[in-house]
């Protein structure tokens, strides 16, 4: 198995561009089957989750090829509407294929999705929303079958502003008869990116980024060429890398408004920022101060996908911080690995109390999920000695060769199968 080796204690510096967003490109890849014409996606990183989605598309008859950071998708031959467990089980975002397949084929059968074990993430909201669109749904063991031959636009109120459910309703209704109005919709920037992609294919979707999204159904969609937004979680992780090492770094191809909650917390810790045209520069103190409280919330609140990275920073900050996880119930498992490095963290249910320590010590740790793995990498940057991080396949789901990104900024990090 591949491992990452991080030699801590090195300052970072320089500029780096942020690659395309995992959480934006996965639903966009699903939505590509809503047309039978070619779709070209730029700024599309070769993440393992992206490659798993390509396997899903291939299973239903789509052809795709990669040219650098671009993907060319030919959905003209797509005719499959069933996803077996061996594919769906690899990827939580496979659930977004539900709305896409209903929009294209008016039927779908999906095994329950897999991915990182960070919480239950039940699909009840998806089922309720599809039922509201007059989709007939049948459960069969570990899979669900949906019949959308009588789908029609409707008013859909979400009990919780779920990103995946919002995306599924958008894709299922974009070619349905009538108008669909989603209230209490998710407001994440990735929802806006999906809207913009759909509209570039001829859809009529409005309101993304607010709590109300309106979809006027159209009869068909055409091919398109589209550039995926940059990854705000990768950008936030790199900003924390600067803060945890006391290093001034500049990120390129970023939208500062997408990072507002992360920047606000880093400012509380003493970092200052400079903003340019699609650039953000972080200039942190030698050692950050505790921010007191980090509480995850749906966008525009502090993102759950940045909770682990911020906790790693608090572990070496001056003071004590309370971290409250409101989105997923099983997202503190990485804390046991940080404690192996000397972190002072106490976890009870969805709350972690983090007492900042002067130093961490490099040791052998393992990733247990995507963002927890990133937190271990960040801790390794500041720890004394060598940190060995196993199960890097989780990190590869959302960071394209994280070792290359950090090495470009001066970190001493490498990937190897050797024993050191």
N, C-alpha and C positions, 0 to 999 in steps of 0.2 A: 504494500500500500504506500502511496505517496505521502510524504510529510513535508511540512514547512519548518525550516530552521531559522530562527530569528536571533541575531546577536544584538542585545539591547544596548542603550546608552548613546546612540549616535543621533546627532542633530539632523533634521531634514531641511531642505531648502529647494527653491526652484518653482517651476510652473508645470502643470500637468492638465491635459484635457480629460473630461469626464465622459465615459462611454454611454451608450444608449441605455434607456431604462428597462430593466427586466419587467417591472410591474406594468409598464406601458406596452411593451412589445408583445407580451404573451396574449392579451386579449385582442390586440391588433392582428396577430397571426391567425387567431381564431376567426376574426371578422373577415379575413381575406377570402374565405369560402363563400361569402355572401354575393360574390360576383363570379362569373365564369370567364372573366378576362384577366390578363396578366396584372399582377401587383408587384411593384418594386418598392422595397423598404430600405432606406438608408439609415446609417447609425444604428445598426442591428448587431449587437455583440454576440460572439460565438460562445455564449454561456451554456452550461449543461442543460439548464431548463429550456433554453431556446432550442437546443438540439432535440430534446425530448418532445417539444411541441412539433418540431418538424417531422419526427417519427409518427406522431399522431396524425398529422396532415397527410403523410404518405400512406398511412393505413386506410384513409378514406378516399384515396385516389388523387391527391394533389402532388404535383411535382414541384421541387424547389431546388435551387442551386445557389451557392454562395459565391460572391465576387468581392473579396475584401470585407469591408464592413457593411456590404449590401446583400440583401436576400431578394432573389427573383422567384416569385411564386406563380405557378400556373395551376389555377383551380378548375380549369375547364373539364378535367376528367373526374372530378370529385363525384362520387356516387354512394359512398358509404355513410351510414348513419348510426353505426354501433361502435362503441369504444370498449374493448375488453379490459379486464382488471390489470393485465400485465402492462398495459400502457397508462391507463388512468391512475394506477397506483403509484406511479413515479412522480406525479405532478399534481399539486393542489389546483393549479390554474386550468387543469383539464376540465373543470366544471364550467368554464366559460365556453367550452365547445357546445354546451347544451343550447344556449341561446342562438349560437351561430348555426348549428345544424337544424334547429327549428325554423330559423329564417330562410335557410336554403332548401331543406328537404321536407319540412313540415312534420318531421318525426325524428326521434332520437332515442337511443338506448345507451346508458352510461353506467359503468361500474362506479362505485363510490370513490372519490378522488383520494390521492395520497399526498406525499410531500413531507415537510418537516413536522416532527411531533411537538408542536408548541401549543396545542389546544384542540378542542373538539371541532370547532368550525363547522357546526351542523349545516346541512343543506336545506333545513326547513324553510328559511327565508326564500330560497330559490323556488322551491316547490309552491309555496303560497303565491309568489309573484306570478309564476307561470299559470297557475290556476286562475288568477285574476285576469289573464289574457285569454281565457276560455280554452286553455290547453288541457286535454284529458291526460291524467297521470296515473300510472299503475306501478306499484312496487313489486319487484320479483326477486326475493332473496337479497343479494348484495348489489342489485342494479335497479335502475328506474327506467321505465318506458314512457315516453311522452308523445302524444298525438296532437299535432297543431293544425290539422286540416281545417278546423273552424276557428283559428286564432283571429282575434280582432282587437283593435285598439281599446284601451280602457284606462281608468284612473287607478293607479297603483300606489298605495301608501306603504312605505317600508317601516316596519316596527323599529328597525335599527338601520342607520345609514351604511349598509354593507356595500363595500366596493364591488365584490363579485356579483352580488345580486343586481346592483345598478347596471353593471356591464351586460349581464345576461338579458335584462329587460330591454335595454337599448338594442341589442342585436336581434332578439326575437321579434321585436315590434317594428324594426326599421322597414321591413317589406310587408308588414301586415296592413289590412284594410283599416282605415280610420286613424284617429289620433290617440296616442298614449301620453299620459301625464304621470310622471313619477314624482311623488312628494316625499320629503325626508330622504332625498337621494344623497349618496356619497358625494363629497365635494373635492376629492383628491385631484391633483393635476393630471393624473393618469386617466381620469374620466374625461377631462377636457381633451386630452390627446386622442382618445378613442372617438369622441365626437368629431374632432377635426378630421380624423382619418375617414370616418364614415361619410362626412360631408364632402370630402374630396372625391368620393365615389358616386356622388349624386344624391346622398341621403339628405333629409331635412330634419336635423336634430338641433335643438336650441336649449340654452340654459345650463350647460355643464359648468361646474364650478360653483353653482348655487344649489339650494335645496330643492329646486323644482326643475325638472328636465322635461321638455316637450318633444315628442317624436311624431312627425306627420309621415305616415307610411307612404312609400313609393313602390311602383311596380317592379323596378329593376335597378340594379347598381352596375356601374361600369368599372373598368380597371383604373389604376391610379399609380402615381409615384409619390412617395411620402417619406419625410424624414422624422424618425422617432425622437421624442424629447430625451434630454440627458437624464441620467439616473440621479435623483435627488438624495437617495439613500447612500449611494457610493460617494456623492459629493459630501454629505454630512459625515460619513466615516472618515474621509480624508481631512476634513476640517478638525475632527477630533484627533486624528493622527498628529496634526500640527500642534494642537493644544496639549496633548499628553506628553509630547517631547519638547515643549517650549520652543517650537520652531515656526518661523514665518514662511508660509507657502502660499502659492497662488493657484486657484482652480480656474480653468477655462471651460467654455461651453456650459455655463450654469445659469440658472435663473434665481436671483437672490430671493425673490418672493416665495419660491418653493422651499427655501431654507429658513424662513423667518423664525420659526419656533426653535430650531437648533441654534441659530445665530444668537437669539435672545438668551438662551441658557449659557452659551459660551461667553457672552458679554458679562453675565452675572459672575462668571468665574474669573474675570479680569482680562479677557481677550478683547482686542480692538480689531476693527475691520475697515478695509478699503474696497470700494466697489467701482468697477469699470463696466464697459460694454460687454456683458456676458462673462464677467470675471469677478471673482471674490478672493480677496487676500486676507488671511487671518494672521494676526500678530499677537501671540499669547505671552503671558508672563512666564518666567522661568518655571514656576509651579503654580498651577491654577488654584483658585479658592473653591471650596464647596459651594454648590448652588442652592443648598438647603432642601429643595423639593423638586423632583422630576415626576410628573404624572402623565401617563400616556392617554391620549384621547384621539378620536377621529379628526381628520384634517379640518381646520387649520391648527389643531392642537398638536402637542408633541407626539411625533410618530412612534408607534410601538416598534417599528423596524429600526429605530435608533436608540431604543432603551438600553440594550446590552452594551453598546459602544459608549454611551454616556456613563453607564455604571462603571465601566473600566476606568474612565477618566476620574470619576469621583473616588475610586479606590486609591488614587495617589494624589488627591487634592487635599488642601488644608481645611480640616473641619469634618463635619458629619452631614450626610445627605440621606433623605428618605426618598426611595424610589417606589412609586405605586404603579402597578401594571393593571390597567382597566380593560384591555382589549382581549388578551389571551391568558388563559389561566395556568399555563404550564411553561412560562417563558423565563424562569430563573434557574433552569438546570445548569447553565454555564457557570453560575456562581460557585458551585463546588470546585470547578476547575480553577477559577481565580483564587479560591482559598488555598489551593495547592501552591500557588505562587506567593502566598503570604498576605493576600487581601483580607481585610477585616469586614466581612459581610455576614449579616444575619438575615435569614429569609423566613418569613411566616406567611403562608398563603400567597397573597398577591402583593406583599409589601417586603421590600428589602431595606435594611438599615446599613449604610455604608460609611464606615469610619476611615477617613483617609490615612494611609500609612506613608512613611518617608520613602520606602523602597519596596519593590517587588523582587522576587528571586526567580530567575529562569529555571524551568523544570519541564518534565514531560506532561503534556495535557492533551485532551482530545476535544474536537468540536462535537457538539450534540445537535446543532442546528445551524442554519445559515448565519444569522446575526450574532449568535453566541460565539461562533467560530471567528467572526471578524473582531469581536471584543478580545478574544485571546491573542490575536495578532497584534492589536493595539497595545495590550498589556506587555507583550514580548518586546515591543519597541523601547519600552522604558525600563524593563527588568534588568537586573544584574545577571550577566552570563548568557547562556543559550537557552532559549525556549523552543521546545520541540512540540509541534502541533500536529496531531493525527486526525484522521477522518476529514481530510481537506475537501472531499467531494461535496460536503455541505457548503463550504465557502464558495466553491466553483459554481454553485447554482446561481449566485448573484453578483460575483466579482470576477471579471475576466482577467485571469492571471494576476491576482492581487500582488504577488511578489514582484512582477514587472512594474506595476504602478508605484509601489513603495521604493523599489530600487532606483527608479528614475528620480526620486526625491532625495536619494542618499542613504536609504535604509540598508542594513546588512541582512538580507533575507534571501533565502533560496529554497527551491523545491527539489527534493531528491527522494529516492527509494533506498539510499544508503543508510547504514547505521552509524551514527556519530557518537 
